[in-house]
C-alpha cells in the first residue's frame, strides 16, 4: 500500500492506493494501481511502456474512476481539473 498526497494550495488530499497488476513482457512493461478506502476517487490507473515492431516506444496512461464519496461527487468539476493536472505531471515526468 502507498498513500499519495496531493498538495492543493493550503489543503492536502491523501489518496491510498495499491498495485493491482504488473506487466513484464518482452515489448511491454508497466503497472496499474487501484484506489483504496479513503481515496477521493474509486478506480484504477495504468502506466504502460511499449516498444512497437518498428522500434517506436510509446507511453500510455489508462484510467477510469468515479467519485468515492458525496463530497467528491459535489466537487466533481474540480476533481476533473485535478485529474488533468496530475496526468500532465505524469506526462512531464515521463519526458525526462
N, C-alpha and C positions, 0 to 999 in steps of 0.2 A: 504494500500500500504506500502511496505517496500523497501528501497534501500539498497541492499547488496553492499559492497565494497570489492574488492579483491585486495590485495597488491601484486604486482609482481615486486620485486626489488624496483627501484625508481619510478616506474609507478603504478598507481592505476586504476582500472576499476570499474565504477559504474554500477550496474545491478538492475534496478527497477523491482519489481515483486508484485504479489498479490495472495492470497489464492483463488483457483478456486473451490475446494471442500474439504470436510472433511468426514471421515469415523468414525462412532461411533457405533459399533456393539458389541455384546456380546463377540466375539472371535477375533475381528479385529478392529483396530483403526489406524488413520493416517490422512494425509492431502496431498494436492498437490498444488503447486504454478505454476502460468503461468507468462511468461515474459511480460513486458510492453514496450512500445516505449522507446528507449534509452538503452535497454539491448543489449549486443552484439549478443545474440542469440535469436531466436524466438522458443518457445516451452514450454513444461511443465515437471515438475519433481514431482514424488510422493514418499512419505515415509510411509511405511505401516508395522505395527507390528501385527503379527497374532499368536494366540495360537491354535495349532492343537488339534484334539481329543485325542491324546496321551500325551498332555501337553507340547510338544516341542514348543518353541517360536522361530519364525523366524522374521527377519527384512529384508525388501526388498526395494530397490530403483528402480523405473522405470522412465525412461526419454526418451524424444525424442526432438530433436531440429535441427535447421538449422541456418546458419549464417543470421543475420538480416540486414547486410549492406555489401557494396562492400569491405570495409576494413576488416570486419570479414571474408568474403569469401576468401580474399587473405591470411589471417592469419590462415586459417582453420587447417593446420597441427599443429600449435602451440595451436590452440583452442582445439583440441582433447587432447593434453598434459595437458592443464589447466583443462579441464573437468575431466580427470583421477585424477589429483591432488586433486581437490575439492571433488570428490567422495570418495577418500581414506581418506580425512579428516572427511567426514561424517561417514564413517565406523569406524574409530578410536574413534570418539566421542561416537558412539553407544556402543562400547565395554566397556566403563567406567561405 
